[in-house]
Amino acid sequence: MSRKTDDKVKKKTSIGGQALIEGVMMKGPHKTAMAVREPGGNITVEDFGGKALKEKYKILGIPFLRGVITFVESMTSGYKALMRSAEISGMELEDEEPSKFEKKLTSIFGDKIFNFIMILASVLGIGLGFALFMWLPSQLYDLALKIPGLPEGIGDKIIYRSVFEGVIKIVIFVCYIALCSQMKEIKRVFQYHGAEHKSIFCYEKGLPLTVENVMKQSRFHPRCGTSFLILMLILGIIAGLFVPVFTTFKPVVNSLLRALCKIAILPIVMGIGYELLKICGRYDNFLTRIIATPGLWMQRLTTKEPAADQIECAIASLEAVIPENEEDDKW
């Protein structure tokens, strides 16, 4: 992403956000707020939590540890905000007559049926993520070693295994996002994602937060969560060089053990990735542009150009978290 000399960012804000269902959540230095469009057209703005844990407990804000804490907090608050936005926006879980199984679940969970479905979806998502991004790449490499004509001993070279597995993860991730972006509902979420980025850019440039000013901004931001995920995948290739290759057991068991080892070092990868993201958000030079480029490329899939009404939601949530003291908002 290029920045013109007459279009420079005047300040580096710590405010970040997340796209929701028909809305945007913004997290500031002191509070978090979400703005969601109701079915009738009005925008509902709600406070959504207070200070981050690393602000309450300074020890959690030390470099590398803060990345893990921030990631866990973002996942938790993001999940809650997503459910709440679905309620405000009038999202219907079912349009047809519920099945016997659905009626049974409703009788057991009552009004909490939506929470149950979301939790179940999260558990299944985590399981699928483990299978696709941890176990499958390792298993595919073991299968690839059976291809005739490969140099002898290549299977013992951990660098080949790590690169192979890392590339497979990136391919799976890109293909998954590309397919999701074709869905109408997901495309709207990605438009709100673009509105979030544009509004933050507008704020960083010191411009009045109007729809017209926000619309002119770039939808590609170096501090995006997409960039964080891509950084983690790339760093995972390097981290994989330190994960042993087990040869004592059967190939399937070896792949599982290697996947579990990768999960064990995941907090380290998160910590490093977060610090690199902070550096990219704070500085704009040749090195940071190289680091940020893969994430900015991916944002062409995860962000879409927003409409005026979507930008209004982003502005409303951003204005709700801007601190009175600008010194509290340093990145």
NUVO-492299 format. One record per residue: residue number from 1; residue in three letters; x, y, z of N, C-alpha, C in turn. Coordinates in steps of 0.1 Angstrom, whole numbers. Each point is the difference from the previous one (the first is absolute). Example, Ala and Ser with C-alpha at 12.3 -4.5 7.8 and 13.67 -1.06 7.14 Angstrom:
// residues 2
   pos   code     n.X     n.Y     n.Z    ca.X    ca.Y    ca.Z     c.X     c.Y     c.Z
     1    ALA     132     -57      78      -9      12       0       9      12       0
     2    SER      -4      11      -7       9      11       0      -8      11       8
***
This chain:
// residues 331
   pos   code     n.X     n.Y     n.Z    ca.X    ca.Y    ca.Z     c.X     c.Y     c.Z
     1    MET       9     -12       0      -9      12       0       9      12       0
     2    SER      -2       9     -10       8      12      -1      -7      11       7
     3    ARG       8      10       6      -6      11       7       6      13      -6
     4    LYS      -8       9      -6       5      12      -6       4       9      10
     5    THR       9       9      -4       6      10      10     -11       9       5
     6    ASP     -10       3      -8     -11       9       5     -11      -7       6
     7    ASP       2     -13       3     -11      -8       5       6      -9      12
     8    LYS       8       6       8       7      -7      10      -9      -2      12
     9    VAL       3     -11       8      -7      -2      12       7       9      11
    10    LYS      -8       8       7       5      10       9       2      -6      14
    11    LYS      -7     -11       3       1      -6      13      -2     -15      -1
    12    LYS       6      -8       9      -1     -14       0      -9      -4      12
    13    THR     -12      -4      -3     -10      -3      10       1     -15       5
    14    SER      -4      -2      12       0     -14       5     -14      -6      -2
    15    ILE      -9       8      -5     -14      -5      -2       0     -10     -12
    16    GLY      -7     -11       3      -1     -10     -10     -15      -5       0
    17    GLY      -4      -7     -11     -14      -4       0      -2     -14      -6
    18    GLN     -12      -3      -2      -4     -13      -5     -14       2      -7
    19    ALA      -1      -6     -12     -13       0      -7     -10     -10       6
    20    LEU     -12       4       1     -10      -8       6     -12      -3     -10
    21    ILE     -10      -6       4     -12      -1      -8      -7      13       0
    22    GLU       0       7     -12      -7      13      -1       6      10       9
    23    GLY      13       0       3       5      10       9      15      -2       2
    24    VAL       6       8       9      14       1       3       2       1      15
    25    MET      10      -7       5       5       2      14      13       7       0
    26    MET       2      10       8      13       7       2       4      -2      14
    27    LYS      13      -2       2       6      -2      13      11      12       2
    28    GLY      -3       8       9       9      12       3       8      -3      13
    29    PRO       8      10       4       9      -2      11      -8      -2      14
    30    HIS     -12       5       0      -8       0      13     -13      -8      -1
    31    LYS      -5      -1     -12     -13      -7      -1      -2      -6     -14
    32    THR     -10      -8      -1      -3      -7     -13     -15       3      -3
    33    ALA      -3       3     -12     -14       3      -4      -3      -7     -13
    34    MET     -13      -3      -2      -4      -6     -13     -12       8      -5
    35    ALA       0       2     -13     -11       7      -7      -6      -9     -10
    36    VAL     -13      -3       1      -7     -10      -9     -12       6      -6
    37    ARG      -3      -2     -12     -11       5      -7     -12      -9       3
    38    GLU     -11       6       5     -12      -8       3      -8      -2     -13
    39    PRO     -10      -9       0      -8      -3     -12      -7      12      -4
    40    GLY      -4       9       9      -7      12      -3       8      11      -6
    41    GLY      14      -1       1       9      10      -6       7       8      10
    42    ASN      -4       0      13       7       7      10      13      -7       4
    43    ILE      10       8       5      12      -6       5       0      -1      15
    44    THR       2     -12       5       1      -2      15      15       0       4
    45    VAL       4       8       9      13       1       5       0      -5      15
    46    GLU       9     -10       3       0      -6      13      15       0       5
    47    ASP       2       3      13      13      -2       6       1     -15       1
    48    PHE      13      -5      -2       2     -14      -1      13      -3       8
    49    GLY       0       1      13      12      -3       7       8      12       3
    50    GLY       9      -1       9       9      11       4      14      -2      -4
    51    LYS       9       3       8      15      -1      -3       4     -14      -3
    52    ALA      10      -1      -8       6     -13      -3       8      -5      12
    53    LEU       1     -13       1       7      -6      11      14       6       2
    54    LYS       7       2     -11      14       5       0       0      14       6
    55    GLU     -11       7      -1      -1      14       6      -3      -1      15
    56    LYS      -7     -10       4      -3      -2      14      12      -6       8
    57    TYR       6      -9      -7      12      -7       6      12       2      -8
    58    LYS       8       9       4      12       4      -8       9     -11      -5
    59    ILE       1     -10       9       9     -11      -3      -4      -8     -13
    60    LEU     -14       1      -3      -5      -7     -12       3       9     -13
    61    GLY       6      12       2       3       8     -11      14       0      -5
    62    ILE       8      -9       6      14      -1      -4       1      -6     -14
    63    PRO      10       4      -7       2      -5     -14      -1     -15      -1
    64    PHE      -6      -5     -11      -2     -14      -3     -11      -6       8
    65    LEU      -1       2      13     -11      -5       8     -13       7      -4
    66    ARG       1      13      -3     -12       8      -3      -6      -5     -13
    67    GLY       7      -6      -9      -5      -5     -12     -10     -11       2
    68    VAL       4      -9       9      -9     -12       3     -13       5       7
    69    ILE       2       9      10     -11       5       8     -10       8     -10
    70    THR       6       8      -8      -9       7     -10      -8      -9      -9
    71    PHE       7     -10      -5      -6     -10      -9     -12      -7       7
    72    VAL       2      -5      12     -10      -7       8     -12      10       3
    73    GLU       3      12       4     -10      10       3      -8       3     -12
    74    SER       7       2     -12      -7       3     -12     -10     -11      -4
    75    MET       5     -12       1      -9     -11      -3     -12      -1       8
    76    THR       2       2      14     -11       0       9     -10      11      -2
    77    SER       5      12       0      -9      12      -2      -6       0     -14
    78    GLY       7      -4     -10      -5      -1     -14     -11     -10      -1
    79    TYR       1     -11       7     -11     -10       0     -13       6       6
    80    LYS       2       6      11     -12       6       7      -6      11      -8
    81    ALA       8       8      -6      -5      11      -8      -7      -5     -12
    82    LEU       5     -10      -6      -6      -6     -12     -14      -5       3
    83    MET      -1      -7      12     -13      -5       4     -10      11       2
    84    ARG       5      11       7      -9      11       4      -4       8     -13
    85    SER       9       1      -9      -3       7     -13     -11      -8      -8
    86    ALA       1     -13       1     -10      -8      -7     -14       2       6
    87    GLU      -1       2      13     -13       3       7      -5      14      -4
    88    ILE       9      10       0      -4      14      -3      -5       1     -14
    89    SER       8      -6      -9      -3       1     -15     -12      -8      -4
    90    GLY      -6      -8       9     -12      -8      -3       3     -12      -8
    91    MET      12      -5       1       4     -12      -8      -9     -12       5
    92    GLU      -6      -7      -9      -8     -11       3       8     -13      -1
    93    LEU      -2      -8      10       7     -13      -1      -7     -10      -9
    94    GLU     -13       2      -1      -8     -10      -8     -12       7      -6
    95    ASP      -2      -3     -13     -11       5      -7     -11     -10      -2
    96    GLU       4     -13       1     -10     -11      -2      -4      -6      13
    97    GLU     -10      -9      -1      -5      -7      11      12      -8       6
    98    PRO       3       1      14      11      -7       6      -3     -15       0
    99    SER      11      -7      -1      -1     -15       0      -2      -5      14
   100    LYS      -3     -13       1      -1      -6      14      12       2       8
   101    PHE      12      -2      -6      12       2       7       2      14       5
   102    GLU      -3      10      -9       1      14       4     -10       4      11
   103    LYS     -12      -6       0     -10       2      10       5      -6      13
   104    LYS       7     -11       0       5      -7      12      11       9       6
   105    LEU       9       5      -9      10       9       5      -6      13       7
   106    THR     -10       5      -6      -7      12       5      -6      -3      14
   107    SER      -6     -12       1      -6      -3      13      11      -2      11
   108    ILE      12      -4      -4      11      -2      10       6      14       3
   109    PHE       3       8     -10       8      12       2      -8      13       1
   110    GLY     -13      -1      -5      -9      11       1       6      12      -8
   111    ASP       0      12       6       5      12      -6      15       0      -3
   112    LYS       7     -10       6      15      -1      -2       3      -9     -12
   113    ILE     -10      -3      -8       3      -9     -11      10       7     -10
   114    PHE      -1      13      -2       9       7      -9      15      -1       6
   115    ASN       1       2      13      14      -1       6       5     -15      -2
   116    PHE      -9     -10       2       5     -13      -1       5      -3     -15
   117    ILE      -8       5      -9       4      -2     -14      13       6      -3
   118    MET       2      13       5      13       7      -2      12      -7       6
   119    ILE      -2      -5      12      10      -7       8       4     -13      -8
   120    LEU     -11      -8      -4       3     -12      -8       7       3     -12
   121    ALA      -4      11      -7       7       4     -13      15       3       3
   122    SER       2       7      11      14       3       4       9     -12       3
   123    VAL      -6     -10       7       7     -12       3       3      -8     -13
   124    LEU     -10      -1      -9       2      -7     -12      11       8      -9
   125    GLY      -1      13       1      10       8      -8      14      -2       5
   126    ILE       2      -1      13      13      -2       6       5     -14      -4
   127    GLY      -9     -10       0       4     -13      -4       4      -1     -15
   128    LEU      -8       7      -8       2       1     -14      14       7      -3
   129    GLY       2      11       8      12       7      -2      12      -8       3
   130    PHE      -1      -8      11      11      -9       4       3     -10     -11
   131    ALA     -11      -6      -6       2     -10     -10       6       6     -13
   132    LEU      -5      12      -4       5       6     -13      13       6       1
   133    PHE       3       7      11      13       8       1      11      -7       8
   134    MET      -3     -10       8      10      -7       8       3     -14      -5
   135    TRP     -11      -8      -1       2     -14      -2       1      -3     -15
   136    LEU      -9       6      -8       0      -3     -15      13       3      -7
   137    PRO       6      12       2      13       3      -7      11     -10       3
   138    SER       1      -4      13      10     -10       3      -3     -14      -6
   139    GLN     -12      -3      -1      -4     -13      -6       2       0     -15
   140    LEU      -2      12      -6       2       1     -15      15      -1      -3
   141    TYR       8       5       9      14      -1      -3       5     -15       1
   142    ASP      -5      -7      10       3     -14       1      -4      -8     -13
   143    LEU     -12       4      -5      -5      -6     -13       9       4     -11
   144    ALA       4      12      -1       9       5     -11      13      -7       0
   145    LEU       5      -5      11      13      -7       1      -1     -13      -8
   146    LYS     -12      -5      -3      -1     -13      -7       1       2     -15
   147    ILE       0      13      -4       1       2     -15      14      -6      -5
   148    PRO      -1      -8     -10      12      -6      -6      10      11      -5
   149    GLY      13      -3       1      10       9      -6       5      11       9
   150    LEU      -5       1      13       4      11       9      14      -4       5
   151    PRO       9      11       2      13      -3       5       0      -8      13
   152    GLU      10      -8       1       0      -8      13       4       8      12
   153    GLY      -8      -2      11       3       7      12      -7      14       1
   154    ILE      -9       3     -10      -6      13       0     -10       1      12
   155    GLY      -6     -12       4      -9      -1      11       6       4      13
   156    ASP      13      -1       1       7       3      13       3      15       1
   157    LYS      -1       8     -11       3      14       0     -12       8       5
   158    ILE       1       5      12     -11       7       7      -4      13      -8
   159    ILE      10       6      -6      -3      12      -7     -10      -2     -12
   160    TYR       1     -11      -7      -9      -3     -11     -14      -2       6
   161    ARG      -1      -8      11     -12      -3       6      -7      13       5
   162    SER       7       9       6      -5      12       6      -5       9     -11
   163    VAL       8       2     -11      -5       8     -11     -12      -5      -7
   164    PHE       0     -13      -2     -11      -7      -7     -13       2       9
   165    GLU       1      -3      12     -12       2       9      -5      14       1
   166    GLY      10      10       0      -4      14       1      -7       4     -13
   167    VAL       5      -4     -11      -6       4     -13     -14      -6      -1
   168    ILE      -2     -12       4     -13      -6       0     -10       7       9
   169    LYS       5       5      12      -9       7       9      -4      13      -7
   170    ILE       9       7      -6      -3      13      -7     -10      -2     -11
   171    VAL       2     -11      -8      -9      -3     -11     -14      -3       5
   172    ILE      -1      -8      11     -13      -3       5      -7      13       5
   173    PHE       8       8       7      -6      13       6      -5       9     -11
   174    VAL       8       2     -10      -4       9     -11     -12      -5      -8
   175    CYS       0     -13      -3     -11      -6      -7     -13       1       9
   176    TYR       1      -2      13     -11       0       9      -6      14       0
   177    ILE       8      10       1      -4      14       0      -6       4     -13
   178    ALA       6      -4     -11      -5       3     -13     -14      -6      -3
   179    LEU      -2     -12       5     -13      -6      -1     -11       7       9
   180    CYS       4       3      12      -9       7       9      -4      14      -6
   181    SER       9       6      -6      -2      14      -5     -11       0     -11
   182    GLN      -3     -12      -6     -10       0     -10     -14      -1       5
   183    MET      -1      -3      14     -13      -1       6      -6      14       3
   184    LYS     -12       2      -3      -7      14       1       2       5      14
   185    GLU      -3      -8      10       0       4      14      14       4       5
   186    ILE      10      -9      -4      14       3       3       5      12      -7
   187    LYS      -4       3     -12       4      11      -7      -4      13       7
   188    ARG     -12       0       6      -5      12       8       9       2      12
   189    VAL       4     -11       6       9       1      12      13       6      -4
   190    PHE       5      -5     -12      13       6      -5      -1      14      -4
   191    GLN     -12       5      -4      -2      14      -3       1       8      13
   192    TYR      -6      -5      11       1       6      13      15       0       5
   193    HIS       7     -10      -4      14      -1       3       8      12      -7
   194    GLY      -4       2     -13       6      11      -7      -4      14       6
   195    ALA     -12       1       5      -5      12       6       8       3      13
   196    GLU       3     -11       7       8       1      13      14       6      -3
   197    HIS       7      -6     -10      13       5      -4       0      14      -5
   198    LYS     -10       4      -8       0      13      -6      -3      11      11
   199    SER      -8      -3       9      -3       9      11      12       2       9
   200    ILE       7     -10       3      12       1       8      11       8      -7
   201    PHE       1      -2     -13      10       8      -8      -4      15       0
   202    CYS     -13       2      -1      -5      14       0       3       7      14
   203    TYR      -2      -7      10       3       5      14      15       2       1
   204    GLU       9      -9      -5      14       1       1       5      12      -8
   205    LYS      -7       4     -10       5      11      -8      -6      14       6
   206    GLY      -7      -1      10      -5      12       7     -11       7      -7
   207    LEU      -7      -8      -9     -11       6      -8     -13      -2       8
   208    PRO     -10       9      -2     -13      -2       6      -6     -13      -4
   209    LEU      -7      -7       9      -5     -13      -3     -14       2      -7
   210    THR       1       2     -13     -12       1      -8       0     -11     -10
   211    VAL     -12      -4      -5      -1     -11     -10       9       4     -12
   212    GLU       0      12      -4       7       4     -12      15      -1       2
   213    ASN       5       4      12      15      -1       3       4     -15       1
   214    VAL      -8      -8       7       3     -14       2       0      -7     -13
   215    MET      -9       3      -9      -2      -7     -13      13       1      -8
   216    LYS       7      11       1      12       2      -8      13      -8       5
   217    GLN      -1      -6      12      12      -6       6       2     -14      -6
   218    SER      12      -6       2       3     -13      -4      -7     -10       9
   219    ARG      -4     -12      -5      -6     -10       8      11     -10       4
   220    PHE      13       2      -3      10      -9       4       9       6      11
   221    HIS      -1      -6      12       7       6      12      10     -10       5
   222    PRO      13       4       3      10      -9       4      -2      -7      14
   223    ARG      -9       6       8      -3      -7      13     -12      -9       0
   224    CYS      -4      -5     -11     -12      -8      -2       3     -14       6
   225    GLY     -11      -6       5       1     -14       5       4     -10     -11
   226    THR      -4       3     -12       3      -8     -11      16      -1      -2
   227    SER       6      12       2      15       1      -1       6      -9      11
   228    PHE      -6       1      12       5      -8      11      -1     -15      -3
   229    LEU     -11      -5      -6      -1     -14      -3      10      -4     -10
   230    ILE       2       8     -11      10      -3     -10      14      -1       6
   231    LEU       3      10       9      13       0       6       2     -13       8
   232    MET     -11      -4       7       2     -12       8       2     -12      -9
   233    LEU      -6      -1     -11       2     -11     -10      15       0      -5
   234    ILE       5      12      -3      13       1      -5      10      -3      11
   235    LEU      -2       5      12       9      -3      11      -1     -15       4
   236    GLY     -11      -6      -3      -2     -14       3      10      -8      -8
   237    ILE       3       4     -12      10      -7      -8      14       0       7
   238    ILE       3      11       6      13       1       7      -1      -8      13
   239    ALA     -11       1       7      -2      -7      13       1     -15      -3
   240    GLY      -5      -4     -12       0     -15      -3      14      -6       0
   241    LEU      10       9      -3      13      -5       0       5      -6      14
   242    PHE      -7       5      10       4      -4      14      -9     -11       5
   243    VAL     -10      -5      -8      -9     -11       4       6     -13      -5
   244    PRO       3     -10       9       6     -12      -4      -9      -8      -9
   245    VAL       6      -9      -8      -7      -9      -8       0     -14       7
   246    PHE     -11      -5       3      -1     -13       7       0     -11     -10
   247    THR       9     -10       3       1     -11     -10      -3     -13       7
   248    THR      -2       0      13      -2     -12       8     -13      -7      -3
   249    PHE     -10       8      -2     -14      -5      -2      -4       0     -15
   250    LYS     -12      -4      -2      -6       0     -13      -1      14      -5
   251    PRO       0       2     -14      -1      13      -5     -11       9       5
   252    VAL     -12      -7       1     -12       8       5       2       5      14
   253    VAL       6      -8       9       3       4      13      11      11       1
   254    ASN      10      -2      -9      11      10      -1      -6      14      -4
   255    SER      -9       0      -9      -6      12      -4      -8       7      11
   256    LEU      -7      -9       8      -8       6      11      10       5      11
   257    LEU      11      -6       3       9       4      10       6      14      -4
   258    ARG       4       0     -13       6      13      -5     -10      11       1
   259    ALA     -13      -3      -3     -10      11       0      -2       4      15
   260    LEU       0      -9       9      -1       4      14      12       9       5
   261    CYS      12      -3      -5      11       8       3      -1      14      -5
   262    LYS      -6       1     -12      -2      13      -6     -10       9       8
   263    ILE     -10      -7       6     -10       7       8       7       5      13
   264    ALA      10      -8       5       7       4      12       8      12      -2
   265    ILE       6       2     -12       8      12      -2      -8      12      -7
   266    LEU     -13      -2      -1      -8      10      -6       0      13       7
   267    PRO       0       0      14       1      13       7      12       8      -3
   268    ILE      12      -7      -3      12       7      -4      -2       7     -13
   269    VAL      -6      -8     -10      -2       6     -13     -10      12       1
   270    MET     -10      -1       8      -9      11       2       7      12       5
   271    GLY       8      -2      10       7      11       7       9       8     -10
   272    ILE       8      -8      -8       9       6     -10      -8       7     -11
   273    GLY     -11      -7      -5      -8       6     -10      -7      14       4
   274    TYR      -4       0      13      -6      12       5      10      12       0
   275    GLU      12      -3       4      10      10       1       4       5     -14
   276    LEU       1      -9      -9       2       5     -14     -11       8      -5
   277    LEU     -12      -3       3     -12       8      -4       1      14       6
   278    LYS       4       1      12       1      13       7      10       8      -7
   279    ILE      11      -6      -4      11       7      -7      -5       5     -13
   280    CYS      -7      -8      -7      -6       4     -13     -10      11       1
   281    GLY      -7       0      11     -10      11       2       6      13       4
   282    ARG      12      -1       6       7      12       6       9       7     -10
   283    TYR       7      -9      -8      10       6      -9      -4      -3     -15
   284    ASP       4       8      -9      -2      -2     -14      13       2      -7
   285    ASN       7     -12      -2      13       0      -7       1     -12      -9
   286    PHE      11      -2      -6       2     -11     -10      -3     -14       7
   287    LEU       6      -1      12      -1     -13       7     -14      -3       4
   288    THR      -7      10       6     -14      -2       5      -9      -3     -12
   289    ARG       3       6     -11      -9      -2     -12       1     -14      -5
   290    ILE      12      -6       1       2     -14      -4      -7      -9       9
   291    ILE       0       3      14      -7      -8       9     -15       1      -1
   292    ALA      -5      12      -3     -14       2      -1      -6      -4     -13
   293    THR       8      -1     -11      -5      -3     -13      -9     -13      -1
   294    PRO       4     -11       5      -9     -12      -1     -14       2       6
   295    GLY       0       7      12     -13       3       6      -9      10      -8
   296    LEU       7      10      -6      -7      10      -8      -6      -7     -13
   297    TRP       8     -10      -5      -5      -7     -12     -13      -8       4
   298    MET       0      -6      12     -11      -8       4     -12       8       3
   299    GLN       2      13       4     -11       9       3      -8       3     -13
   300    ARG       5      -3     -12      -8       2     -12     -11     -10       0
   301    LEU       1     -11       8     -10     -10       1      -9       3      12
   302    THR       6       4      11      -8       1      13      -6      13       2
   303    THR       2      10      -9      -6      13       1      -7       3     -14
   304    LYS     -11       7       0      -7       4     -12      -3      15       2
   305    GLU      -2       7     -11      -4      14       1     -14       1       6
   306    PRO      -1       8      11     -13       1       7      -9      11      -6
   307    ALA     -13      -2       4     -10      10      -4      -1      11      11
   308    ALA      -6      11      -3      -1      11       9      -6      -4      13
   309    ASP     -11      -8       0      -6      -4      13       9      -9       8
   310    GLN       9      -7      -6       9      -9       8      11       9       6
   311    ILE       4      10      -7      10      10       5      -6       7      12
   312    GLU     -13       3       0      -6       7      11       1      -8      13
   313    CYS      -1     -14      -1       1      -8      11      14       0       6
   314    ALA      10      -1     -10      14       1       5       3      13       7
   315    ILE      -5      11      -5       3      13       6      -6       0      14
   316    ALA     -13      -5       1      -7       1      13       8      -8      10
   317    SER       5     -12      -3       7      -8       9      14       6       4
   318    LEU       6       6     -10      13       6       2      -1      12       9
   319    GLU     -10       9      -2      -2      12       8      -3      -4      15
   320    ALA      -5     -11       2      -4      -4      13      12      -5       9
   321    VAL      12      -2      -7      11      -5       8      12       9       0
   322    ILE      -1      11      -8      11      10       0       2       6      13
   323    PRO      12      -1       6       2       6      14       1      15       0
   324    GLU      -4       7      11       1      14       1      14       5      -1
   325    ASN       9      -8       7      14       4       0       8      -8     -11
   326    GLU       5       8     -10       7      -6     -11      12      -8       4
   327    GLU       6       3      11      12      -7       5      -3     -15       3
   328    ASP     -13      -3       3      -4     -13       4      -2      -9     -13
   329    ASP       1       6     -11      -3      -7     -13      13      -2      -8
   330    LYS      11       0       6      12      -2      -8       2     -15      -2
   331    TRP       4      -3     -13       3     -14      -4      14      -3       3
***
